[in-house]
Amino acid sequence: MNICYAMRMRTSISLDDRLAERVRRKANDEGLSVSALIARILDDALKRQDRQPEPAFRLVTVGGEGTYPGVDLDRPRTLLVAEDEARYGSGGDDS
């Protein structure tokens, strides 16, 4: 028969009065004990630290001479206007 006990370490921490009151209110709002709230917050913070950083995104493009003259890719609507003008004309013609 295997018996497994959850190991818990008791420790004391010091919080300034303002922070302690915020922690008590938050724990009460969430229906948790102060210890459970602090344990959850610490666990979440340590998990975030343990995550490996995402690899840098690298955009791979193929061939070509770059963008069309006058197209600013920082202003994508310009590209849409250029495509519309190429397809339907500039629109300034009333004939």
CORFENNOR-V277636 format. One record per residue. N is the residue number from 1. RES is the residue in one letter. SS is DSSP state (~ for helix, > for strand, _ for the rest). D_CENTER is the distance of its C-alpha to the mean C-alpha in Angstrom with 2 decimals. Layout:
# CORFENNOR-V277636
N/RES/SS/D_CENTER  N/RES/SS/D_CENTER
This chain:
# CORFENNOR-V277636
1/M/_/45.49  2/N/_/42.10  3/I/_/40.92  4/C/_/37.41  5/Y/_/36.67  6/A/_/33.31  7/M/_/33.37  8/R/_/32.20  9/M/_/32.69  10/R/_/33.74  11/T/_/32.76  12/S/_/32.92  13/I/_/30.47  14/S/_/31.24  15/L/_/29.15  16/D/_/30.31  17/D/~/31.64  18/R/~/28.97  19/L/~/26.13  20/A/~/28.34  21/E/~/28.97  22/R/~/25.31  23/V/~/24.75  24/R/~/27.88  25/R/~/26.87  26/K/~/23.39  27/A/~/25.12  28/N/~/27.79  29/D/~/25.47  30/E/_/23.79  31/G/_/27.19  32/L/_/26.60  33/S/_/28.68  34/V/~/27.52  35/S/~/27.63  36/A/~/25.51  37/L/~/22.81  38/I/~/22.82  39/A/~/22.87  40/R/~/19.84  41/I/~/17.80  42/L/~/19.08  43/D/~/18.48  44/D/~/14.77  45/A/~/14.50  46/L/~/16.64  47/K/~/14.83  48/R/~/11.59  49/Q/~/14.11  50/D/~/15.85  51/R/_/13.19  52/Q/_/14.29  53/P/_/12.32  54/E/_/11.51  55/P/_/14.59  56/A/_/14.71  57/F/_/14.94  58/R/_/18.57  59/L/_/20.07  60/V/_/23.54  61/T/_/26.12  62/V/_/29.77  63/G/_/32.91  64/G/_/33.92  65/E/_/34.66  66/G/_/31.32  67/T/_/30.72  68/Y/_/33.59  69/P/_/35.20  70/G/_/33.84  71/V/_/30.49  72/D/_/27.52  73/L/_/24.35  74/D/_/22.37  75/R/_/24.13  76/P/~/23.78  77/R/~/26.29  78/T/~/28.86  79/L/~/28.54  80/L/~/29.13  81/V/~/32.12  82/A/~/33.50  83/E/~/33.31  84/D/~/34.98  85/E/~/37.65  86/A/~/38.35  87/R/~/38.74  88/Y/~/40.49  89/G/_/41.86  90/S/_/41.02  91/G/_/42.15  92/G/_/44.30  93/D/_/47.37  94/D/_/49.43  95/S/_/52.04
